[in-house]
Every structure is written in C-alpha cells, then in structure tokens.
Amino acid sequence: MNSRVPRNPYIIGRPIDDNDPELFWGRRSLFRFIKDNLRNKTKVIVLYGQRRIGKSSLLRYIPKSVDLENFVFVPFDLESYSHKSLGEVLEELGTEILDGLELDSPEIPLPDPIALDTDPSLFYKQFLPKVYQSLGKQNLALLLDEFETLNNPNNPPDNYQYNNTISQHLFPYLKSLVERQDNLYLILCVEQESKDLPNLLQIFKDAPIQEIGLLDQQTTQELITKPAAGLLSYEPAAIQAIYQLSAGHPYFTQVLCFAI
C-alpha cells in the first residue's frame, strides 16, 4: 500500500517561481499596465505594495506574462547588497545581466568593482554597449526588487556607512542610466512602508506608479481551489470564510489553506 503523503500544494515563506505556475493567479491588470507602458517607451515603472503581497513573485512572472518580442527581462534582487559599494553592486548587476541573458562573458568584459567605484560611467560606456550589440534590436528591462533592504535599520552598525552610500547614490545613478541609454528600462518594486519609497518617487517623479493590491474574490477562489484540485474539495462556505479572513491577501490566503 502506498502510504506516501501528498506534498502540501500551497507555498508560504518564499516567492512563487517557474516551478509552481499553478500557484500564481491574477495580476492580469498589472501585467497589462506594465506591457502598455513599455510599449509606450516609458523608461521607468514603479510598483509598490504591502509586505508579503507578492511583489517578488510578480517580478519573477513578468518575463512570462508580459509578451513583448522587443524586450528581454533581467531580475536583480538587492536584498544581499546593503553592505556593498556602488561599484560592487554594479559588478553584480552586470554579472546578473550576462547570466540572465546567457551572454558570453569573455566577449563582454565587465569592469572590476574598484574601477567602477572610481568611475561608475564605465558601466554604461564600456559594458552596456556590448550588451546592446548582442541583443540586436531588443531592449533590456531590469526588474529591481528589495530596495527597502538597502536602508534597513536592522543591518549591523558597521554597515551604516555602506547603507547610506548605496541609498544616496544608487537611485540617482539609475536615473542617469536610463536617461543616457535608449535601450534600457527599469521596473522598480518597493515595499509600501519603505523609507526609500518617497525618495524613489522624488527621483523618478515622472514614472507611472501602480500598487500591487489585494486579490479580488474570484482570483482568491482560484488561488484556494486550483492548487489543491484532485486532493481537496472546498465547500463554498469555506471559500467565503477564507476570503473574509484573508481579505484577498495572497500570503494569508495560502497560510490558511496550508494549515487545512
């Protein structure tokens, strides 16, 4: 007799990725918003939302859900870089671009972080032109996540100087980057309560802004029932109760379903 217990179909505590497409529901209007703005050559788009609303999951699904032949997307998570200098962040970003686009790094040399700290313009004068040459007519859209960690008061005290430097210099640098580069676009995702959000909105004051909000009732029902199809059936009253308790928040919806 097969006594193997089925895997819990709900995910909590990490972003949903390509391995779990059945757990990503909704956000169609957000994807349309992004697609329309990119079509209109909007260089910077700002997305924001409350904690655990699905910001990182949304960014991971943009390449699949925003179908534009003249765009390629590269995600870059800033969570691990609060203690890095600007040159180190740019080097890591360049590495992510090469890896994400599967470009031949020997053919596209990346300046070292010390050189980038001394002269950050090397990133767009030497590195990016070779990337664009490899892409042909395609545009490069960077998907930047976890901005709030760059100015996190919970970081160790000896990192304060780095945090201050990054939060003061990275945003203006990104702005100058997209202003100089016709083929470069930015999609920025930030937590609603982040201290950096007002600063971002001031620097990118012409950028369209969209909230990553709660799910509607129909989408919440799909999130409840679809992952568990064939394993668990929900009565309408149970679905309604979960929706009322979670208010359409995807994380809390899955927490409740995970526990059932």
C-alpha positions, 0 to 999 in steps of 0.5 A: 500500500502506498502510504506516501503523503501528498506534498502540501500544494500551497507555498508560504515563506518564499516567492512563487517561481517557474516551478509552481505556475499553478500557484500564481493567479491574477495580476492580469491588470498589472501585467497589462499596465506594465506591457502598455507602458513599455510599449509606450517607451516609458523608461521607468515603472514603479510598483509598490505594495504591502509586505508579503503581497507578492511583489517578488513573485510578480517580478519573477512572472513578468518575463512570462506574462508580459509578451513583448518580442522587443524586450528581454527581462533581467531580475536583480534582487538587492536584498544581499547588497546593503553592505556593498559599494556602488561599484560592487553592486554594479559588478553584480548587476552586470554579472546578473545581466550576462547570466540572465541573458546567457551572454558570453562573458569573455566577449563582454568584459565587465569592469572590476568593482574598484574601477567602477567605484572610481568611475561608475560611467564605465558601466554604461560606456564600456559594458552596456554597449556590448550588451546592446550589440548582442541583443540586436534590436531588443531592449533590456528591462531590469526588474529591481526588487528589495530596495527597502533592504538597502536602508534597513535599520536592522543591518549591523552598525558597521554597515551604516556607512555602506547603507547610506552610500548605496541609498544616496547614490544608487537611485540617482545613478539609475536615473542617469542610466536610463536617461543616457541609454535608449535601450534600457528600462527599469521596473522598480518594486518597493515595499509600501512602508519603505523609507526609500519609497518617497525618495524613489518617487522624488527621483523618478517623479515622472514614472507611472506608479501602480500598487500591487493590491489585494486579490479580488474574490474570484482570483482568491477562489482560484488561488484556494481551489486550483492548487489543491484540485484532485486532493481537496474539495472546498465547500463554498462556505469555506471559500467565503470564510477564507476570503473574509479572513484573508481579505484577498491577501495572497500570503494569508490566503495560502497560510490558511489553506496550508494549515487545512 
